[in-house]
Structure formats: structure tokens, C-alpha cells
Amino acid sequence: MTQAPDNKQIINSTDTAKMLSSVCTAVKASGITIFTNGFEVSGNATTQMTNCATSPGHYYPASGSGLGGAFKSISTSIKKLRQTQ
């Protein structure tokens, strides 16, 4: 991170990716299940969202009208987790 002349922090995409990875790793290490939803993302964003999720099966890509279906799938998965824990 660097400081802009107006004293605001400037964060580039590499720093953002590192921060996201660090947070995701810490949360997963504490035993929390992470579901991610990538709405109309591609490339590095897809990789970052997949890597942040607890497993690749916890990443739900979506576009357009498919967003509701992705959230429904996540909801179903959470309900199953509650029943087994």
C-alpha cells in the first residue's frame, strides 16, 4: 500500500488479492465454512473466489438471472450443514 498526496491509502489489485487470501485462510483455519458467489466474474476473480471458498464446491458462479439459483443452492447447503452438526 502507498499513500496518495491527500493521505488516502492506495491499494493495488495485488495487495487486495493478498489481503483477501489472508482473511480467507484465517477464517477457514478457525473452522468457519466459507461460501462464495461470483456474480459475472472471470479470470483472476474466479480463481480468488474459488480459493477463498472452503472448497471448490463452495464456490457458486452466477450470471444474470442465475444469481437467485446460486443463493438457493448456498441456502440448501447451509441447511444440510445445520442438520449434520
QUIQUI-V731482 format. One record per helix or strand. SS is the DSSP state (hx for helix, st for strand). FROM is the first residue (numbers start at 1). LEN is the number of residues. If there is no record, write none. Layout:
# QUIQUI-V731482
ss=SS from=FROM len=LEN
ss=SS from=FROM len=LEN
This chain:
# QUIQUI-V731482
ss=st from=2 len=2
ss=st from=9 len=2
ss=hx from=13 len=17
ss=st from=36 len=4
ss=hx from=44 len=9
ss=hx from=56 len=3
ss=st from=59 len=4
ss=hx from=64 len=21
